[in-house]
Amino acid sequence: MKLTHIKAAAKIPSSEIESFGAVKEPVGTPVATVRATSFQEQPDTGVWECTIGKWRRQVKNAEFCHFVTGRCRFHADSGEVLEINAGDSVFFPPNTTGTWEIIETARKTYVLLP
């Protein structure tokens, strides 16, 4: 495994982060769009950015992430609601399901665990 250094993630221009287009399971409008750049494959480590909108979370892996910009909520199917702001970190156990609600374009660094 190699060292991974994601430097100044908040300052990377959006144009330098690969666009993946509209989210796969939008909930209403506007339909959010996603950008991401992976810096390492195992574990998958990178930067993710999303515009305003709501959609169902599809990631099955456990995930640790740190939000560097923006504001959002995660509505877990369990009923818990996380208010997330720039500077916050979150751990999602494997198979966490729920709905993302991006209030202000958000960017995070992430690690997906096997």
N, CA, C and O of each residue as an XYZ file, in Angstrom:
456
protein
N       0.847     -1.170      0.000
C       0.000      0.000      0.000
C       0.892      1.234      0.000
O       1.900      1.278      0.706
N       0.521      2.234     -0.792
C       1.323      3.452     -0.872
C       0.730      4.555     -0.001
O      -0.438      4.494      0.384
N       1.536      5.554      0.302
C       1.055      6.739      1.006
C       0.196      7.552      0.049
O       0.508      7.649     -1.138
N      -0.874      8.130      0.554
C      -1.729      8.992     -0.267
C      -1.829     10.342      0.405
O      -2.184     10.437      1.580
N      -1.516     11.387     -0.341
C      -1.575     12.755      0.174
C      -2.510     13.545     -0.729
O      -2.187     13.808     -1.888
N      -3.656     13.919     -0.204
C      -4.597     14.753     -0.951
C      -4.402     16.169     -0.431
O      -4.840     16.511      0.668
N      -3.744     16.974     -1.229
C      -3.358     18.309     -0.787
C      -4.409     19.343     -1.187
O      -4.800     19.421     -2.352
N      -4.861     20.133     -0.217
C      -5.780     21.251     -0.441
C      -6.988     20.851     -1.278
O      -7.266     21.467     -2.306
N      -7.705     19.821     -0.839
C      -8.849     19.292     -1.585
C      -9.899     20.360     -1.882
O     -10.560     20.302     -2.919
N     -10.057     21.320     -0.999
C     -11.055     22.378     -1.213
C     -10.661     23.311     -2.349
O     -11.512     24.004     -2.905
N      -9.372     23.335     -2.699
C      -8.888     24.273     -3.710
C      -8.748     23.665     -5.105
O      -8.440     24.380     -6.059
N      -8.968     22.364     -5.235
C      -8.867     21.738     -6.559
C     -10.005     22.288     -7.419
O     -11.163     22.208     -7.008
N      -9.712     22.849     -8.607
C     -10.796     23.345     -9.457
C     -11.733     22.203     -9.851
O     -11.278     21.103    -10.163
N     -13.036     22.465     -9.837
C     -14.019     21.437    -10.224
C     -13.703     20.868    -11.596
O     -13.935     19.685    -11.845
N     -13.175     21.695    -12.490
C     -12.858     21.240    -13.848
C     -11.771     20.167    -13.865
O     -11.610     19.469    -14.866
N     -11.024     20.029    -12.769
C      -9.971     19.014    -12.691
C     -10.455     17.730    -12.021
O      -9.678     16.794    -11.834
N     -11.739     17.684    -11.659
C     -12.323     16.499    -11.046
C     -13.265     15.875    -12.070
O     -14.122     16.568    -12.619
N     -13.121     14.588    -12.334
C     -13.891     13.924    -13.388
C     -15.394     13.983    -13.127
O     -15.860     13.686    -12.027
N     -16.152     14.378    -14.174
C     -17.605     14.446    -14.062
C     -18.212     13.066    -14.297
O     -17.846     12.366    -15.241
N     -19.144     12.688    -13.422
C     -19.889     11.441    -13.582
C     -21.343     11.719    -13.945
O     -22.150     10.794    -14.040
N     -21.680     12.998    -14.148
C     -23.025     13.370    -14.554
C     -24.029     13.291    -13.420
O     -23.682     13.404    -12.244
N     -25.287     13.094    -13.805
C     -26.386     13.074    -12.836
C     -26.292     11.864    -11.914
O     -25.806     10.803    -12.307
N     -26.767     12.039    -10.678
C     -26.817     10.935     -9.727
C     -27.721      9.832    -10.271
O     -28.617     10.101    -11.072
N     -27.486      8.586     -9.836
C     -28.221      7.434    -10.386
C     -29.645      7.306     -9.874
O     -30.516      6.839    -10.608
N     -29.909      7.709     -8.628
C     -31.253      7.560     -8.067
C     -31.740      8.880     -7.472
O     -31.856      9.009     -6.253
N     -32.030      9.880     -8.349
C     -32.470     11.175     -7.832
C     -33.828     11.089     -7.140
O     -34.654     10.229     -7.445
N     -34.029     12.008     -6.200
C     -35.307     12.139     -5.507
C     -35.759     13.576     -5.753
O     -35.305     14.489     -5.062
N     -36.644     13.792     -6.728
C     -37.119     15.126     -7.044
C     -36.134     15.937     -7.860
O     -35.195     15.402     -8.449
N     -36.371     17.255     -7.885
C     -35.499     18.166     -8.617
C     -35.024     19.247     -7.653
O     -35.716     19.510     -6.670
N     -33.885     19.882     -7.884
C     -33.003     19.653     -9.014
C     -32.285     18.317     -8.895
O     -32.150     17.773     -7.799
N     -31.825     17.790    -10.024
C     -31.075     16.538    -10.030
C     -29.599     16.883     -9.839
O     -29.005     17.606    -10.639
N     -29.033     16.360     -8.782
C     -27.630     16.625     -8.445
C     -26.692     15.968     -9.449
O     -27.020     14.943    -10.046
N     -25.515     16.577     -9.627
C     -24.457     15.976    -10.442
C     -23.244     15.722     -9.564
O     -23.018     16.418     -8.574
N     -22.467     14.713     -9.943
C     -21.336     14.264     -9.132
C     -20.039     14.341     -9.926
O     -20.007     14.090    -11.130
N     -18.980     14.692     -9.222
C     -17.609     14.648     -9.752
C     -16.787     13.865     -8.730
O     -17.067     13.919     -7.532
N     -15.789     13.152     -9.195
C     -14.909     12.423     -8.271
C     -13.572     12.149     -8.921
O     -13.468     12.011    -10.140
N     -12.560     12.073     -8.091
C     -11.221     11.702     -8.520
C     -10.678     10.721     -7.499
O     -10.657     11.008     -6.303
N     -10.239      9.562     -7.973
C      -9.657      8.558     -7.098
C      -8.134      8.702     -7.139
O      -7.539      8.806     -8.211
N      -7.517      8.706     -5.960
C      -6.067      8.831     -5.880
C      -5.386      7.494     -5.617
O      -4.177      7.356     -5.802
N      -6.167      6.519     -5.188
C      -5.622      5.194     -4.876
C      -6.774      4.207     -4.980
O      -7.914      4.535     -4.648
N      -6.469      2.976     -5.449
C      -7.526      1.983     -5.643
C      -7.831      1.146     -4.411
O      -9.004      0.908     -4.123
N      -6.837      0.695     -3.680
C      -7.072     -0.172     -2.528
C      -6.368      0.378     -1.299
O      -5.144      0.275     -1.223
N      -7.067      0.952     -0.340
C      -8.496      1.235     -0.406
C      -8.764      2.417     -1.324
O      -7.890      3.259     -1.529
N      -9.979      2.481     -1.881
C     -10.368      3.575     -2.767
C     -10.361      4.865     -1.965
O     -11.090      5.004     -0.982
N      -9.532      5.805     -2.393
C      -9.321      7.059     -1.690
C      -9.386      8.192     -2.695
O      -8.768      8.105     -3.756
N     -10.121      9.258     -2.387
C     -10.182     10.353     -3.337
C     -10.974     11.545     -2.864
O     -11.208     11.748     -1.673
N     -11.384     12.340     -3.865
C     -12.169     13.551     -3.651
C     -13.479     13.397     -4.400
O     -13.494     12.934     -5.541
N     -14.578     13.782     -3.764
C     -15.928     13.678     -4.323
C     -16.598     15.027     -4.160
O     -16.440     15.689     -3.135
N     -17.354     15.435     -5.181
C     -18.074     16.705     -5.129
C     -19.478     16.505     -5.680
O     -19.667     15.746     -6.631
N     -20.467     17.179     -5.094
C     -21.849     17.035     -5.552
C     -22.579     18.368     -5.472
O     -22.407     19.138     -4.527
N     -23.408     18.623     -6.499
C     -24.215     19.837     -6.539
C     -25.527     19.622     -5.781
O     -25.812     18.517     -5.320
N     -26.303     20.662     -5.660
C     -27.566     20.659     -4.919
C     -28.545     19.633     -5.481
O     -28.718     19.528     -6.696
N     -29.182     18.878     -4.590
C     -30.190     17.894     -4.967
C     -30.297     16.794     -3.924
O     -29.581     16.802     -2.923
N     -31.204     15.841     -4.170
C     -31.413     14.702     -3.265
C     -31.334     13.411     -4.071
O     -31.749     13.365     -5.229
N     -30.796     12.359     -3.447
C     -30.753     11.049     -4.086
C     -30.463      9.970     -3.071
O     -30.021     10.241     -1.955
N     -30.721      8.744     -3.479
C     -30.482      7.575     -2.643
C     -29.003      7.188     -2.681
O     -28.392      7.142     -3.749
N     -28.446      6.916     -1.524
C     -27.048      6.458     -1.409
C     -26.941      5.031     -1.918
O     -27.752      4.179     -1.556
N     -25.923      4.756     -2.775
C     -25.728      3.420     -3.334
C     -24.452      2.721     -2.849
O     -24.258      1.542     -3.145
N     -23.596      3.405     -2.127
C     -22.319      2.820     -1.705
C     -22.571      1.709     -0.687
O     -23.241      1.928      0.323
N     -22.037      0.521     -0.953
C     -22.212     -0.625     -0.046
C     -21.056     -0.747      0.945
O     -21.212     -1.331      2.017
N     -19.889     -0.191      0.583
C     -18.707     -0.277      1.434
C     -18.849      0.603      2.674
O     -19.642      1.544      2.693
N     -18.074      0.285      3.699
C     -17.891      1.219      4.804
C     -17.128      2.410      4.229
O     -16.299      2.251      3.333
N     -17.411      3.598      4.747
C     -16.766      4.804      4.227
C     -16.461      5.757      5.367
O     -17.291      5.994      6.245
N     -15.244      6.303      5.335
C     -14.886      7.418      6.196
C     -14.689      8.611      5.284
O     -13.996      8.509      4.271
N     -15.293      9.754      5.630
C     -15.129     10.935      4.790
C     -15.012     12.194      5.641
O     -15.497     12.263      6.770
N     -14.349     13.185      5.054
C     -14.175     14.488      5.694
C     -14.642     15.551      4.705
O     -14.110     15.652      3.599
N     -15.636     16.341      5.100
C     -16.197     17.369      4.228
C     -15.343     18.629      4.308
O     -15.079     19.151      5.391
N     -14.913     19.111      3.138
C     -14.033     20.283      3.097
C     -14.774     21.539      2.647
O     -14.315     22.650      2.911
N     -15.911     21.380      1.972
C     -16.746     22.519      1.590
C     -18.210     22.092      1.620
O     -18.522     20.901      1.585
N     -19.098     23.073      1.684
C     -20.515     22.819      1.505
C     -21.296     22.486      2.755
O     -20.801     22.540      3.881
N     -22.569     22.132      2.489
C     -23.502     21.817      3.562
C     -24.497     20.804      3.025
O     -24.993     20.943      1.907
N     -24.792     19.772      3.833
C     -25.725     18.732      3.396
C     -26.332     18.028      4.601
O     -25.964     18.275      5.749
N     -27.273     17.143      4.298
C     -27.883     16.275      5.313
C     -27.860     14.860      4.776
O     -27.947     14.631      3.570
N     -27.741     13.915      5.697
C     -27.924     12.520      5.336
C     -29.082     12.000      6.165
O     -29.035     12.016      7.395
N     -30.130     11.536      5.478
C     -31.320     10.987      6.127
C     -31.195      9.462      6.086
O     -31.527      8.834      5.080
N     -30.715      8.871      7.180
C     -30.545      7.410      7.230
C     -31.919      6.748      7.275
O     -32.854      7.275      7.878
N     -32.028      5.599      6.636
C     -33.285      4.855      6.663
C     -33.668      4.455      8.084
O     -34.830      4.148      8.352
N     -32.705      4.458      8.989
C     -32.973      4.140     10.397
C     -33.718      5.265     11.116
O     -34.203      5.086     12.233
N     -33.803      6.438     10.455
C     -34.476      7.585     11.057
C     -33.520      8.674     11.521
O     -33.943      9.806     11.754
N     -32.241      8.351     11.658
C     -31.249      9.346     12.074
C     -30.998     10.329     10.937
O     -30.926      9.936      9.772
N     -30.865     11.623     11.283
C     -30.541     12.657     10.299
C     -29.252     13.327     10.737
O     -29.154     13.832     11.856
N     -28.253     13.331      9.844
C     -26.979     13.991     10.121
C     -26.954     15.331      9.412
O     -27.157     15.387      8.199
N     -26.711     16.401     10.133
C     -26.476     17.730      9.558
C     -24.969     17.830      9.366
O     -24.219     17.772     10.340
N     -24.519     17.978      8.135
C     -23.091     17.930      7.833
C     -22.656     19.266      7.237
O     -23.282     19.782      6.310
N     -21.578     19.815      7.784
C     -21.019     21.085      7.323
C     -19.538     20.914      7.028
O     -18.910     19.956      7.479
N     -18.980     21.860      6.259
C     -17.542     21.854      5.987
C     -16.791     21.732      7.313
O     -17.092     22.433      8.279
N     -15.817     20.834      7.340
C     -15.035     20.583      8.547
C     -15.468     19.338      9.296
O     -14.738     18.848     10.158
N     -16.653     18.816      8.978
C     -17.165     17.616      9.656
C     -16.622     16.344      9.015
O     -16.320     16.314      7.822
N     -16.504     15.301      9.823
C     -16.133     13.968      9.350
C     -17.243     13.000      9.704
O     -17.919     13.158     10.720
N     -17.429     11.989      8.854
C     -18.503     11.018      9.059
C     -17.978      9.620      8.740
O     -17.189      9.435      7.814
N     -18.432      8.639      9.524
C     -18.169      7.228      9.209
C     -19.505      6.566      8.899
O     -20.441      6.640      9.694
N     -19.591      5.914      7.730
C     -20.766      5.141      7.345
C     -20.404      3.663      7.442
O     -19.500      3.214      6.737
N     -21.082      2.893      8.294
C     -20.836      1.445      8.331
C     -21.221      0.821      6.982
O     -21.933      1.448      6.197
N     -20.759     -0.404      6.708
C     -21.141     -1.073      5.453
C     -22.662     -1.136      5.319
O     -23.388     -1.285      6.301
N     -23.114     -1.017      4.082
C     -24.540     -1.134      3.726
C     -25.430     -0.067      4.362
O     -26.623     -0.298      4.557
N     -24.863      1.098      4.689
C     -25.682      2.195      5.196
C     -26.584      2.690      4.071
O     -26.106      3.009      2.982
N     -27.876      2.754      4.331
C     -28.820      3.223      3.319
C     -29.499      4.489      3.799
O     -29.643      4.722      4.999
N     -29.915      5.306      2.837
C     -30.588      6.544      3.159
C     -30.577      7.484      1.974
O     -30.273      7.092      0.847
N     -30.914      8.731      2.249
C     -31.006      9.743      1.201
C     -30.080     10.908      1.516
O     -30.102     11.462      2.615
N     -29.262     11.268      0.524
C     -28.441     12.467      0.610
C     -29.290     13.669      0.234
O     -30.109     13.590     -0.681
N     -29.101     14.777      0.932
C     -29.718     16.051      0.586
C     -28.603     17.101      0.591
O     -28.154     17.541      1.649
N     -28.169     17.491     -0.601
C     -27.104     18.489     -0.714
C     -27.768     19.867     -0.738
O     -28.559     20.166     -1.633
N     -27.446     20.691      0.239
C     -28.045     22.012      0.394
C     -27.183     23.077     -0.287
O     -27.693     24.039     -0.860
N     -25.870     22.881     -0.211
C     -24.887     23.777     -0.829
C     -23.803     22.862     -1.395
O     -23.325     21.974     -0.689
N     -23.408     23.059     -2.645
C     -22.431     22.159     -3.272
C     -21.389     21.727     -2.242
O     -20.758     22.556     -1.586
N     -21.225     20.408     -2.118
C     -20.359     19.832     -1.087
C     -19.194     19.081     -1.722
O     -19.315     18.506     -2.803
N     -18.079     19.102     -1.029
C     -16.901     18.349     -1.455
C     -16.329     17.648     -0.236
O     -16.269     18.215      0.855
N     -15.910     16.405     -0.438
C     -15.325     15.642      0.661
C     -14.130     14.844      0.162
O     -14.030     14.539     -1.027
N     -13.233     14.510      1.068
C     -12.246     13.480      0.818
C     -12.821     12.220      1.427
O     -13.543     12.281      2.423
N     -12.506     11.076      0.835
C     -13.127      9.835      1.308
C     -12.148      8.659      1.238
O     -11.172      8.663      0.488
N     -12.459      7.665      2.051
C     -11.798      6.361      1.995
C     -12.918      5.315      2.052
O     -13.682      5.267      3.016
N     -13.008      4.484      1.017
C     -13.953      3.368      1.012
C     -13.208      2.131      1.484
O     -12.179      1.762      0.918
N     -13.724      1.500      2.508
C     -13.072      0.337      3.078
C     -13.635     -0.943      2.490
O     -14.834     -1.017      2.218
N     -12.802     -1.952      2.287
C     -13.302     -3.197      1.670
C     -14.321     -3.903      2.545
O     -14.832     -4.958      2.168
